[in-house]
Amino acid sequence: MIKSKVVEELIHFTQNEYPVTSAYFTLSSKVGNHKTSLVELKKMIRYKKNTTYFRQLNEVEKKSVLADFEKILNWFEEELDSSKYVSSICFCQSGTGFWKVRNLRIPLQNEIIIQPKPSIYQLSQLFSQYSRYAVVLVDKSKARIFEQSLGDFTEIYAVEDNAPETVKVGGYRGRQERRVERNIKKGVAEHYKEVANKIFALNKRRDFNWIVLGGRRESVGKFQGILHDYVASKIAGTVEIEPQAPLSEVFSKVQKAGLKARRKYETGLLETFNNKKTANQAVAGIDAVLPMLRDNWVDTLLLQENYRRKGVFCRHCQYIDLSTHAECPKHGGPLERTHNIIEHMLHNALLQGVDVQYLQQSLEQYGYLGAILRFPLTS
């Protein structure tokens, strides 16, 4: 599921007389290659100026797009902090003053897209490739919870020392040994319960795709045993690691677990899709999916990563199709050609509240995309 305030804002962008320029660009991390990267960006801009689409713009539209190019180039030349970030996504519409930037620490495929609305094709894939998931590090008295999103790990919860007093001081303070032991066990159990309640609440708000647990084997095993069933169902893997291990080591191991988790997650999606297809509640291939999307039948859209297809669209009513007829069948207006109809499918699907899922596993046998429907098709 693609959940992002940025994407939400972009799909609700109100189209107007000006095109939107979307730029995805990575600066070289090698010393001395900054200028080389900017030369590449300038080449991309020159190429766009020579495209048929740009030449067919009217003077007002061209003026806005040319100003977009200048603003985007200035961003990468002067404003992007390359000591912190390696790439940026820029959305610009100078005619209205619209400008939005997302800086990232992960590389992007360099491209510039000019169209009536912001291009979310590559951005939406990033949210799939770097699926949002949680990492819970836990031991008998400490815990940390991180969220992974777009390649970054952000700490969203921490407790440094949740041990009972008898554990903290290491002595019995005159109490009998059994009583002390019971107090210790009770304190540890309460600590695990507190952390379990926290990850339950966080998952309820953020709906992680999966969760990875880390720590000593004994601690992880006992903690996992008290998790709420819904949270437990999202545990995709565990990492055995010492509590005092540096975070770089933790995240390295977690990312490996994340790759396995993604494969497991995708396998589950395909299993659900096949079951629904058998029950006549799923369709495969773009020819079958497009009519279902137009009629708001789609619940979940499965897409092969990097799949593109030419088509046509209507900028006024959002009608999309593969055919090359010149007029929109809904209201008779002109249809425009696009090299990537999946871009327009994404906008329509997300506006309908469709759960969009990209898969790295091959979907060739399904025509590279499929849709689980809201209701079964009647025979």
Secondary structure, DSSP 8 states (H G I E B T S, - for coil): ----HHHHHHHT----SS-EEEEEEE---STT-HHHHHHHHHHHHHHHHTSHHHHTS-HHHHHHHHHHHHHHHHIIIIIS-TTT-SEEEEEEETTTTEEEEEEESS----EEEEESS---HHHHHHHHHT--EEEEEE-SS-EEEEEEETTEEEEEEEES----HHHHH-S-TT--HHHHHHHHHHHHHHHHHHHHHHHHHHHHHH--SEEEEEE-HHHHHHHHTTS-HHHHTTEEEEEE--TTS-HHHHHHHHHHHHHHHHHHHHHHHHHHHHHHHHTT-EEESHHHHHHHHHTT-EEEEEEETT----EEE-TTT--EESS--SB-TTT--B-EEES-HHHHHHHHHHHTT-EEEEESS--GGGTTEEEEESS----
